[in-house]
Each structure stands twice: as structure tokens, then as C-alpha cells.
Amino acid sequence: MSTTLPETLAILCLLFCLLCGTGSALAGDTAAPEKTAPNASAVLVNVNGEPVTEAQILRRLKAVDPDVELHRDDANRWSRLMESATEAEIRDRLLLQGARAEGMKIPEEQLAAALARSRELLGEERFAAMLANQDASEADYKTFLEERLLIDQYRAKVTGDPAIDEATLRDYYRGHKGSFQAPARARLEMVELTDARLAERVVERLRAGEPLAELDDPDAGIHTMERWVNLRDLPRALEEQVEHAEANDVLGPLAAGEKTRVIRVGERQASHKLSYKEAKGLIRTKLQERRRQAALDDWYEQAKRQARIEYP
């Protein structure tokens, strides 16, 4: 599965909040103090001399489930969660150590672009709040970005780019034809505004059929985008509105966090079974991911045997 740079950076911002401190400042709120777990500073394992603490593993778990500590009372489940997160942390430490051992570097311009994109995604106020909430500097966040990108880079080297031949793709499609169902989709033209007072005028212009590109005005805080979306991926209330809308209907103004959004509905596609041609790319991605995971698992088992992994 490929992840776009914007998606990667949004995930990294969230992970930074959770792995490097308590709570999340993405919404601009002040986080409550984290409840300190028993033995939170205890070292669970050393990976080539680098300690991994219980607090670090808890933060990793909370990146997936902020309420994970509610499962502490279930001893078996808690043990499985801690074991899985510890293994994931060991793997990431070994990947990062491998990248550094081979002298891998993230170009300064790539780091600068990633940092700039993070600021753009969050906005300056929330980016500053994120750092303040973690008692961190911009340099700390930049170091965090660099380490995550190095892990991704070394993982890509380990797993490679598996080639899937045509016969394998066709065989998989024949054996799983019934599972390839395209969800209902719609082409949405979206206008996002920082000033809600402009929304009604945007609605009027969209209803009048004005081309989307002509509404784009970054200086006025008006940003436009057009994309096909799966209806099932939309919030339930919006999904229902789009399902019942006619082509060129305008929805909104809609609240979107601190911003306001107006949407014009374009063409729609009903759910249908995918032909081989339509499914081919999905099959290739699925099979490549399986092979990459298998390669990563093989590498990890070998790396663990060669590493000094010591449990106190």
C-alpha cells in the first residue's frame, strides 16, 4: 500500500504527539496530564544497547488506541498488546540502526519540505501548540521526521519492489473474482474556506455553474479541490446527503473543524463488480504488499538473531 506524502505527514504529526509526549494538540486543546502507569520508566528491553521503556511502549499503543489502558484489567489481552507493541518497537529500532549503519541520509531539502508540509497541514497555530504540548522544539520534530523517514527508506530497501507477472495476476483474479466489488463513488468539487462569511456567496457561484477553478483564491482563504471519493468513506450524514443529491447539487455550508466547506456533487458511479482490467492494479498492490511483508519478516528474524536484544 502506498501512502502519499500528505497522508504520511498527517500520520507523523499524530505519532509525534503520541510517541513523544502526552495527549494530542492537533485540535489546539491543552491535554490533560497523562496518568503514569506503574513502572512507566522501567526498561523492558535493550536493542543493541538502546533501552526501550514501558512508557515508550504505552505511547506506541496509544498512537493506535488512546484508551488502550482500559484493557489493563484483562491480563491476557494486556500481555498480548504489550508484546506486540514491543516487537514493533524492536523492529523499528533495528530498521533505524540499519539505515544509520549504511550511512543513509535524508536530504535536507526533503526534510525541509516535510517540515513545511506539516506546518501547512496543521496551520501555524496548531503546529506551535503541538510542539508546546510536547515541550519540544522544531528541531525535535525535525529529528523525529528524519528518523521516521529513515525507517521508511531502509524498509523499502529491505522489501524491494516485487514484480508480479501477468499469469499470477490473472490466476488470483479468477480465484477471487467475487471479492472485487467497487464501492459507490462520486466526484465531488470541494471549496474550503477559512472565513465562513464567504460561504453563502460561494454557494451562489457554484449553483450558477461557475467553474471550480475560478473560485480558488488562496489570498482570501478559499481553496478548491476535485476528487472521486468512495461514499462509504464519508461521514455518515454527508454520505446520505451525497446519495440523495442530483448532479450539480450544492451541499453546505458544512463545518469542517475550524474551516467551512461547500461541496458540489458531480457524476456518480454505482457499486459494481470489477473487471480484470479494473482489478488488476488492486491485485498487484495486494500481492506486492504480501511479498514485502514476507521479506520484512524474514529480514527481521535474521536481524534479531544478529542483534543484542537483552531483556532485564
C-alpha positions in Angstrom: 0.0 0.0 0.0 1.5 3.3 -1.0 1.0 6.3 1.2 1.1 9.8 -0.2 3.4 12.5 1.4 0.4 14.4 2.8 -1.0 11.3 4.4 2.4 10.3 5.8 2.9 13.7 7.3 -0.5 13.8 8.9 0.2 10.4 10.4 3.7 11.6 11.6 2.2 14.7 13.3 -0.2 12.4 15.2 2.6 9.9 16.1 4.8 12.8 17.3 2.1 13.9 19.7 1.6 10.3 21.0 5.2 8.9 20.9 7.0 11.9 22.1 4.7 13.2 24.8 1.2 13.1 26.3 -2.0 13.7 24.6 -2.5 15.5 21.3 -2.5 19.2 20.4 -3.8 18.7 16.9 -7.2 20.2 17.9 -5.5 23.0 19.7 -6.6 21.8 23.1 -4.4 21.6 26.2 -4.0 17.9 27.0 -4.7 16.6 30.5 -1.7 15.2 32.3 -1.1 11.6 31.4 -1.8 9.0 34.0 1.5 7.5 34.9 1.4 3.7 34.7 3.2 1.6 37.3 6.9 1.1 36.3 6.5 3.5 33.4 10.2 4.2 33.4 11.1 0.5 33.6 13.3 -0.7 30.8 11.6 -3.6 29.0 14.3 -4.5 26.5 17.7 -3.2 25.3 18.2 -3.2 21.5 21.9 -3.1 20.7 22.4 -1.1 23.9 19.4 1.2 23.3 16.8 1.0 26.1 13.1 0.6 25.3 10.9 1.7 28.3 7.4 0.8 29.3 6.4 4.5 28.8 7.6 4.3 25.2 5.6 1.2 24.5 2.5 2.7 26.1 2.8 5.8 23.9 3.1 3.5 20.9 -0.1 1.7 21.9 -1.9 5.0 22.4 -1.0 6.0 18.8 -3.4 3.3 17.8 -5.9 3.4 20.7 -5.9 6.4 23.1 -8.0 4.4 25.6 -5.8 1.3 25.5 -5.1 1.4 29.2 -8.7 0.5 29.8 -7.6 -3.0 28.9 -5.1 -3.3 31.7 -7.6 -5.3 33.8 -7.7 -8.1 31.2 -4.3 -9.6 31.9 -4.1 -11.9 28.9 -5.2 -9.1 26.4 -2.8 -6.6 28.0 0.1 -9.0 27.8 -0.6 -9.6 24.1 -0.9 -5.9 23.4 2.4 -5.1 25.2 4.2 -8.0 23.5 3.0 -6.9 20.0 3.9 -3.2 20.6 7.3 -4.2 22.0 8.1 -6.3 18.9 7.1 -3.4 16.6 9.4 -1.1 18.6 12.3 -3.5 18.4 11.7 -3.8 14.6 11.7 0.0 14.1 14.9 0.3 16.2 16.7 -2.3 14.1 15.5 -0.6 10.9 16.7 2.8 12.1 20.0 1.3 13.2 20.4 -0.5 9.9 19.8 2.8 8.0 22.4 4.6 10.1 24.9 1.7 9.7 24.7 2.0 6.0 25.1 5.8 6.1 21.6 6.6 4.7 20.7 10.2 4.8 17.5 12.2 4.3 18.4 15.2 2.0 18.0 18.5 3.8 15.6 19.7 1.1 13.4 16.7 1.7 13.3 17.3 5.4 12.6 21.0 4.9 9.8 20.1 2.5 8.3 17.6 5.0 8.5 20.2 7.8 6.9 22.8 5.6 4.1 20.4 4.7 3.5 19.6 8.4 3.1 23.3 9.1 0.7 23.6 6.2 -1.4 20.7 7.2 -1.8 21.8 10.8 -1.6 25.6 10.4 1.0 27.6 12.3 -1.1 28.0 15.5 -1.8 24.2 15.9 1.8 23.3 14.8 3.1 25.6 17.6 0.6 24.1 20.0 1.7 20.6 19.1 5.3 21.5 20.0 4.4 23.3 23.1 2.2 20.4 24.3 5.2 18.1 24.0 7.7 20.6 25.4 9.5 20.1 22.2 11.3 22.4 19.7 11.1 22.5 16.0 14.5 20.8 15.9 13.0 17.9 18.0 10.2 17.5 15.5 12.6 17.6 12.6 14.7 14.9 14.2 11.5 12.8 14.6 10.7 13.3 11.0 14.2 12.3 9.9 14.1 9.1 11.9 10.7 8.0 10.6 11.7 8.7 7.0 15.0 6.8 7.5 12.9 3.8 8.8 10.7 4.0 5.8 13.7 4.3 3.5 15.5 1.3 5.0 12.3 -0.8 5.0 11.9 0.0 1.3 15.4 -1.3 0.7 14.8 -4.5 2.7 11.5 -5.3 1.0 12.3 -4.2 -2.5 9.8 -3.8 -5.3 8.4 -7.3 -6.0 7.5 -8.0 -9.6 4.1 -9.8 -10.2 3.7 -11.5 -13.5 0.6 -11.4 -15.6 -0.2 -15.1 -15.1 -0.2 -14.6 -11.3 -2.4 -11.6 -11.5 -5.0 -13.5 -13.7 -4.9 -16.6 -11.5 -5.6 -14.5 -8.4 -8.5 -12.7 -10.1 -10.1 -16.0 -11.3 -9.8 -17.4 -7.8 -11.2 -14.3 -6.0 -13.5 -12.7 -8.7 -16.4 -12.4 -6.3 -14.4 -10.3 -3.8 -13.7 -7.5 -6.2 -16.6 -5.1 -5.7 -16.2 -1.4 -6.5 -17.9 0.8 -3.9 -20.3 3.5 -4.9 -18.3 6.7 -5.8 -19.0 10.3 -6.5 -16.9 13.1 -8.0 -17.0 16.0 -5.6 -15.9 19.6 -6.2 -15.0 21.0 -2.8 -14.4 24.5 -1.6 -12.8 25.1 1.8 -12.9 28.5 3.4 -11.2 30.0 6.4 -13.8 32.8 6.6 -17.3 31.3 7.0 -18.8 34.7 6.0 -17.8 34.0 2.4 -19.7 30.6 2.2 -23.1 31.9 1.0 -21.5 33.7 -1.9 -19.6 30.5 -2.8 -22.8 28.5 -2.7 -24.4 31.0 -5.1 -21.5 30.8 -7.5 -21.4 27.0 -7.5 -25.2 26.8 -8.1 -24.8 29.2 -11.0 -22.4 26.7 -12.6 -19.2 28.7 -12.2 -16.1 26.5 -12.9 -14.4 25.3 -9.7 -11.0 26.7 -10.7 -12.4 30.2 -10.8 -13.4 30.1 -7.2 -9.8 29.3 -6.0 -8.4 32.3 -4.1 -5.7 31.4 -1.6 -5.2 35.1 -0.6 -8.9 35.2 0.6 -8.5 31.8 2.3 -10.5 29.9 -0.4 -9.1 26.6 -1.5 -10.6 24.2 -4.1 -10.1 20.6 -4.8 -11.8 18.0 -7.0 -11.7 14.2 -6.4 -13.5 11.0 -6.7 -14.5 9.6 -3.2 -16.0 6.3 -2.0 -19.3 7.2 -0.4 -18.7 4.7 2.4 -15.6 6.7 3.4 -17.6 9.8 4.0 -19.1 10.7 7.4 -22.5 9.0 7.6 -24.5 12.3 7.5 -22.6 13.5 4.4 -22.8 10.1 2.8 -26.6 10.3 2.9 -26.7 13.8 1.5 -24.5 12.8 -1.4 -26.5 9.6 -2.0 -29.7 11.7 -2.4 -28.2 14.6 -4.3 -28.6 15.2 -8.0 -25.7 16.1 -10.3 -24.7 19.7 -9.7 -26.5 20.0 -6.4 -24.6 22.1 -3.9 -24.2 21.0 -0.3 -23.3 23.3 2.5 -22.1 25.3 4.1 -20.7 22.5 6.2 -18.5 22.7 9.3 -15.0 21.2 8.8 -13.1 21.7 12.0 -12.1 25.4 12.1 -13.0 25.8 8.5 -16.1 25.8 6.4 -16.7 23.6 3.3 -19.1 23.8 0.4 -19.5 20.8 -2.0 -20.9 20.5 -5.5 -21.8 16.9 -6.4 -20.7 15.7 -9.9 -21.0 12.3 -11.5 -21.7 9.2 -9.5 -20.8 5.5 -10.1 -22.9 2.8 -8.6 -21.3 -0.2 -6.9 -20.3 -2.9 -9.3 -18.1 -6.0 -9.7 -14.7 -5.1 -11.1 -13.5 -6.5 -14.4 -10.0 -7.9 -14.5 -8.7 -4.7 -16.1 -10.2 -2.7 -13.2 -9.0 -5.0 -10.5 -5.5 -5.6 -11.9 -3.9 -2.7 -10.1 -5.5 -3.7 -6.8 -4.4 -7.3 -7.2 -0.8 -6.2 -7.9 -0.8 -3.9 -4.9 -2.2 -6.7 -2.6 0.3 -9.3 -3.8 3.2 -6.9 -3.6 2.3 -6.0 -0.1 2.2 -9.7 0.9 5.7 -10.2 -0.6 7.0 -7.1 1.0 5.7 -8.2 4.4 7.2 -11.6 3.9 10.6 -10.1 3.0 10.4 -7.8 6.1 9.5 -10.7 8.4 12.5 -12.7 7.0 14.8 -9.7 7.4 13.6 -9.1 11.0 14.1 -12.7 12.1 17.7 -12.5 10.8 18.3 -9.1 12.2 17.1 -10.2 15.6 19.5 -13.2 15.6 22.4 -10.9 14.8 21.4 -8.2 17.3 22.0 -7.9 21.0 18.4 -8.0 22.3 18.5 -8.2 26.1 15.6 -8.4 28.5 16.4 -7.2 32.0 
